Every structure is written in structure tokens, then in C-alpha cells.
């Protein structure tokens, strides 16, 4: 039996481009280093949040994606966050390991967990909700759909943002969906998979 | 003394990734925490590391940080009096 939930909205960030739904919102035409792409995206989205500059790239990607996803919307404070990736916080872990040989940086150390991105988004958007961060080899639509549906069915959340947020070897791949009772596209494992593949094919 | 303050501001901007600030945006007597630059507890730890790395000053008591990291002026005065490099 199908559930009553919909994929209300989704955002995609990869290859120097940001998609809001199927519409391209922003792109850097020339080959650009991730650091510059993140800064240009921040400016384009007209975000004013100085703390952004202190974050690692994984958190910056999460903040940018949430900004697109939540734009012009009133987000319930109990909107749950269910994210996943394969590399965890590996890039920041590597940076921290190098710094440990000289002088450790507390500002780097605090990002040596993948779920920090959930906290950063929650702080920025004042969410007080359930959250989970799964590490899996590849995008696992079934896991995300099951976990999100349980949160919604058991009234742990009014809405859920679920998806994939990866940063590995200077490559990045973000796909986040807002799941609620509003929208046209049914929330199912198949539809999540299809939307994720939309830009990946 | 004013060179020290300028260098200190440059180091803080660089170390704390205050990308929206220039040296001239930070007044010598401006509060570094709270309503001023808006630094947080992680930034305080970074400032402790900065004092040790750049000026050879090792803070052992957390309370010391509260008294030193009030403003650029206060930090500069403390560095002048206690620097070992």
C-alpha cells in the first residue's frame, strides 16, 4: 500500500551546478575549485551567515542545499534530517591527521564527524528534530525511504529532509529531498532512486 | 605596538576564517566575543593555539582567556608583556 507522503521539493549540487528540482539554478561555467564554487554559490544565494566561512566543505554543501530547499517556505521545527554518504567526514579527518603532526586546529577538529552537517543546518533553520546520518557504499533509496516513512508514520516529524551528501577527493555530490504531505510526486523508493539518477546519468 | 595589532587582526581573520572582514573593519577596542566580532567557544580555542604558535604564550587557565580575549587592545597588551618569541 502506498504512503500519503510526497517528494515536495529536491535539490541537487554537483559538477559546479545547483539544481532546484529539475531547474538549473546556478552554475560556474569555468572549471572551478570546490572552495571557489562554494563561495560563489553562497554569494549567488545571497546568504548572510558569517559562520558559513568557518565550516568544512561538507557542512557548506549542506547549508547551501538547505537554503535552496527551504527558500520561501515555512519549515516546521520538527522537520527531521536523514542524510547519508559513503565517505563520512574523511576529507576533514585527513586534514586533522596532518595538523596533528604540527598544531591541532580546534576549528578543524569539530568537523571530524559527518553528522555535524545536521547540527549546522538545524542551528541555521532552528530545527529541533530527529536526525540520523547513515554511511553506506552508495545511494540507498530503500534505507532512506524506510527510515523517513517511519519518522512520519510515528509522528516523530511533520516533514523529513532525506538524501545523500558526499564530499570525497575534491568531488561532491548532493541530493536532498523534502518529504511532506504536500506535492505531486509520490514518496517511494523508486521515485527517490529516479530523481537521484536524473542528473547522474 | 600598532604593527602588532595589525598583525594580530590579520592572523585572527586568517585563522578564524572571518572572510567577510578586513583588518580595517576591526576596531582595536571592539569586543571580540558577544556583540562585537561574534566569535564563539571554538574560536576561543583557536586564539589559544594562535598565542602559543605565533608568540610562544601558553595559557593553562581557561579563565585567562576571558580576560585576554576582550579586544585587540587587550590581546596586544598581554602579548607585549608575555611573548617569548
Interface residues (C-beta under 8 A of the other chain):
Chain A: X39 X50 X53 X54 X103 X104 X105 X106 X107 X110
Chain B: X15 X16 X17 X18 X19 X20 X38 X42 X43 X45 X46 X49 X52 X53
